[in-house]
Amino acid sequence: MIKKAMKLKTVKDSLPVVTAVTTAVGLVRGISFKRFKPKSRCREFIELSEHNDAHRSRCQIFREKGAGNVPTIVLGGFVPDATETVEFQRELLRQHGSIYYVNYSRHGFSQKMFNAQLADLIECLVEKGQKPIIMGVSFGCGLLSDFLSLATERIHGCIRGIVLVSPVLTTNDLIRPPEMKRDGVRILESNLKKIVAADPTNDTDITKQIDRSRRCFQALFNAGAENRPLSVRHLAIRKRINDVIELTTARGGFERVTALRNFTMPSFTRTHFSGPVLALLAELEADILVPTSPTLELFSNEALFTRLFPTCKVKTVKSHRADDGVAHASLIFHHEAYNGLLERWYERLLYPRLQLAV
């Protein structure tokens, strides 16, 4: 008991120091990100003029300057924000160019507004002589897929390549069809089912379901942090992640799920994107994606995914520890497993002659 009390006292005494350090790291980190607005935002302004409440769904775009001339646009999942999603990939991405983070609004979401802002951003970068790579994570991959299905050939030609991390391309990746026999419903699947079924005109019901989903996402994050040492960088972004979960309004969360519900799987009648694609699937994807997931089926069959993405490379992200498998979109807790694969793909894409020489 004495040892335990001494240990608790030591932890308690160290909390102010830890808090000060993580606050300092957060401030330094925040200075690196600058709000960014493309010079021309014609598509965004059209959306604003056509829909009275479109301002609620406007994404915030941030830029972090890099050393090279090949920028990366990051599209996060439901949580965390894009600015937190690639915290442990920032140094790698900055070697090749600036990073543009697309953070979704806390107060609403619209695929049309998202598409408009992304197209404006891509054109802005191309006018500067920079063809971006777009990295989607989980939900962000579905947004990107729907964007590509509607984008013009000219926009497609402006994209150097895409990275799909734990892609979710349809609601059926997370929710099994009603006719499928169930062998137990997962916590995320259960929450999403109730949100999808909620009456969009019933604010009380929406608030109830979104509040339940907040606890679900907090539990998923805490499960990833469990039984592992957390660095100062982990601690510095934890509050930001919790802020996204807590401060996103019920309507904002509901509209993100609505966007997920409206995702459409790419048609096999034509190429979805002909440029270079890297798909990174975690070794434990099946813990989040349901067994009947169309996206898991797609990327497990080369004959299928090359019909949509002719130059696609699919890699399974594996941990070096047998007792710590890589979970869905675990870029924060398993960054070592992801970064080597990302680094090699970027180098082969951007410096092919160097690779041939080696």
C-alpha angles and dihedrals in degrees: 000000000000092000091048092050091049090050092050090048091051092051091046092049091050095051096086090051092048091047092050093049095047091047090052092048090049092052093049090046092049092054089062092062119076127184109252130202120181114237090239118042099165096140092047092050091049089056090048092050094048099046122046095208098038090113088073091065099044112127121226114234122205130187130209113191119238136188102244138059100246110085125200123217112207122208112188131206126250087295144042111034117255088253089063099034096075098032090131095042097052097096091050094049094044090060088071102036147307121319121231114200120201108204115190120233118265091218105050147338136226127179089208093055090044091051091048094050094045093050091048090050094049092050091048091055093046090052086058090053095257125125107200132219112223119214117196123189122202106302088018089064090058091050090050092047092053089046091054092049090059101033122105123249088252091059090047088053091053093061116086095197144318135236119206113197114192090336121215106192101165141020087248089070088070105023123048118224113263093248093058115103110247126224094185128320120251120231095246093045091050093050095047092048091056093047092048090050094048119114106253090213094052107084092180093057092044091051091049093051095043092049088054091050091052089062089047094055092044089052091050092051093046090050089056092050094046119115095001132103112254118216124216088261090056090051093046093057096039092082091050091052091049089048091058090051095045102035101044104103123237090249091048092051092045092053091051089054089047089056089051090050090053096051112125122207111240116264116249090214091086143016111278096201124353098195128089115302131186117194115193115195119187116232089239098045089126089067088070106018113067120247090251093053110148090206093055089050091048097053094042091062117063092194088060104041094045088059088063100029109025095187098039123141116200119201131181112223109223133184123232088226120075092209095050108056120184111261130207111303092345095163091141101050099031100035093136090061093049101040098063091053092046094047094051092047093050092048094049091047097045103031107032095151091055090051091051091050091051 
